[in-house]
Amino acid sequence: MKVLVTGATGFVGKVVVRQLLEAGDQVVVLTRNIPKAALTLGSDCTYYQWVDTNELPDTAAFDGVDAVINLMGEGIADKRWSEEQKKKIYNSRINGTQKLVEVISQLKVAPSVFVSTSAVGIYGDRKNEEITEDSKTADDFLAHVCSEWEKEASKVKEYVKRLVFIRVGVVLGHGGGALSKMLPVFKLGAGGPIGSGNQYMSWVHIEDLAGMYIEALKNNSMSGVYNGTAPYPATNKEFSTALGKVLKRPAFAPAPAFAIKLAFGEMSTVLLEGQKVLPTKLKAINFRYRYPTLEMALKETAY
């Protein structure tokens, strides 16, 4: 299968590309910086430059492409949410996806499958409610970004045979994501619950998440929205305890909600609010997790 990937040099993208290459697939990468991308991903990919996502990518990049995996987007937790940063978070997803759909609409032969990213933030803060793919979405900033992102990607349905959305949870992996920010504190023995600690973290190991994207490409029964999370969500308190246990460090120094709000501003909602998201549709197709439990995932990623 020949697969075009956007956001390929990102935290998740690098693992998706590696798994595709390991499976013997051809990978085409759209990137702002070809030399930098080639250093990151290696010489087995084919590269096309796409500097400005407000403009159409090169149609030559889509020659013979069977499927597209859309991973583009400014990091949600990379910087404090100023109005400018919120625009970057929004525009990097919506504008680029618009242009991808537009270029696909112009192709003589369109890819068969389009797999697009979204996030569990679309559900908003839901306390202990069990959330499935059929649950209602919210209307806060992150939920609005995700809803608009999915809305733009949905326009590709007219041109492809299948469209799949992966709503991603908190990604656990080496060298990035939430864990990279938490590990230094926990290794010093100063980690612990954030706020009340009762908010749910719907997490997923990065290898399993990459596997979900690839399953979506190759499993013709997959269509529509899938929650990209592990089967056992944990409260923030449970997560902190498990991480402390794996690192053999104490993990009961709480971070008060007011301090988190002061430090992170509006972005603190990502840490203080949560969702108990269940991957109901992945379970229905018997998706095989490499790291189904939190302890398994942390043992692999926390060193």
C-alpha positions, -999 to 999 in steps of 0.1 A, spaced: 0 0 0 12 35 -8 4 59 20 8 97 22 13 110 57 11 146 70 26 155 103 50 126 98 79 141 118 57 147 149 57 126 181 30 102 168 39 105 131 74 91 135 60 59 150 33 56 123 59 60 96 81 34 112 53 9 115 42 14 79 77 8 67 81 -23 88 49 -36 73 64 -31 38 43 -1 28 55 28 7 54 61 25 51 96 10 57 125 34 44 160 30 67 183 50 79 219 53 115 209 55 127 179 34 163 176 47 152 178 83 124 153 77 147 129 59 172 130 89 143 122 112 125 95 91 153 81 69 158 75 32 130 49 27 103 76 24 95 98 -6 94 135 3 74 165 -11 77 200 2 45 217 15 56 250 32 24 268 35 -7 249 45 -29 278 32 -18 267 -3 -24 234 -21 2 207 -18 19 193 -49 -6 170 -68 24 149 -78 27 137 -42 -6 119 -46 4 98 -77 -5 62 -70 -14 69 -34 -39 44 -19 -44 61 15 -38 93 34 -31 96 72 -36 132 83 -17 140 115 -10 177 111 -15 202 138 3 226 163 9 209 197 -20 215 221 2 217 252 34 231 236 28 267 248 5 288 270 -28 296 252 -25 332 241 -50 343 215 -23 340 189 -15 304 200 -51 294 199 -53 306 163 -22 285 155 -38 254 171 -70 260 151 -56 271 118 -29 244 116 -56 218 116 -85 233 98 -66 252 70 -43 223 61 -71 198 61 -92 220 38 -63 221 13 -58 183 15 -95 178 7 -93 203 -21 -63 187 -38 -79 153 -35 -110 167 -52 -89 176 -82 -72 142 -86 -81 119 -115 -77 89 -91 -83 97 -55 -70 77 -26 -94 50 -13 -90 58 24 -86 90 44 -77 86 81 -79 118 100 -69 127 136 -92 142 162 -90 141 200 -110 130 231 -111 167 240 -141 169 217 -162 155 246 -153 182 271 -152 177 309 -175 148 317 -165 137 352 -173 100 357 -196 96 327 -186 67 304 -181 80 270 -184 61 237 -182 72 201 -219 80 202 -216 104 231 -224 141 226 -196 165 219 -189 197 239 -186 234 229 -154 246 247 -122 256 228 -107 222 222 -141 206 214 -147 234 189 -113 228 172 -119 191 170 -155 195 157 -144 219 130 -114 196 121 -137 167 117 -162 188 97 -135 198 72 -122 163 69 -158 150 63 -159 168 30 -135 142 16 -163 116 18 -174 126 -17 -141 115 -32 -128 85 -11 -143 51 -3 -137 53 34 -132 80 60 -120 72 95 -115 95 125 -92 85 154 -101 106 185 -68 104 204 -63 103 241 -33 112 263 -4 95 244 23 77 263 56 72 246 93 79 246 107 114 239 75 134 238 39 139 249 26 143 284 50 118 300 81 138 289 69 167 310 59 146 340 89 123 343 115 148 356 92 158 385 83 122 394 119 110 392 127 136 418 100 122 441 79 154 438 51 140 416 15 135 425 -21 141 416 -31 173 398 -60 192 413 -85 168 429 -69 139 411 -104 125 404 -104 136 367 -101 108 342 -71 104 319 -80 84 288 -45 73 278 -30 52 250 5 38 243 20 54 212 27 20 196 -10 10 200 -21 44 186 1 40 155 -14 5 152 -49 20 152 -41 43 122 -27 13 103 -56 -9 112 -79 19 99 -60 18 65 -63 -20 60 -95 -30 77 -123 -24 52 -149 -27 79 -137 5 97 -155 37 89 -165 68 110 -153 77 145 -131 56 167 -119 65 202 -82 61 201 -76 51 237 -66 21 258 -95 0 273 -89 10 309 -89 48 315 -75 59 349 -81 88 372 -52 113 375 -47 100 411 -45 63 398 -21 74 370 2 92 395 2 62 418 10 38 390 38 61 377 53 64 411 52 26 416 70 20 382 97 46 390 99 34 427 93 70 438 67 86 461 38 101 442 16 119 466 27 156 464 -5 172 450 -4 201 426 -33 224 437 -58 235 410 -52 272 417 -15 268 411 -21 249 378 -45 277 367 -20 303 376 9 286 357 -10 275 326 -39 299 322 -68 285 300 -46 256 290 -50 243 326 -83 228 315 -63 200 297 -49 190 331 -78 197 354 -106 183 334 -110 149 319 -131 122 302 -136 85 308 -134 75 272 -140 39 261 -128 25 228 -161 7 221 -157 4 184 -121 -9 185 -132 -35 210 -160 -46 186 -134 -53 159 -111 -71 184 -83 -46 179 -52 -62 196 -34 -39 221 2 -44 228 -1 -24 260 -37 -27 273 -30 -18 309 -15 14 324 12 -6 343 23 -23 311 24 10 292 43 29 319 69 1 324 77 4 287 77 42 285 88 56 319 126 51 315 
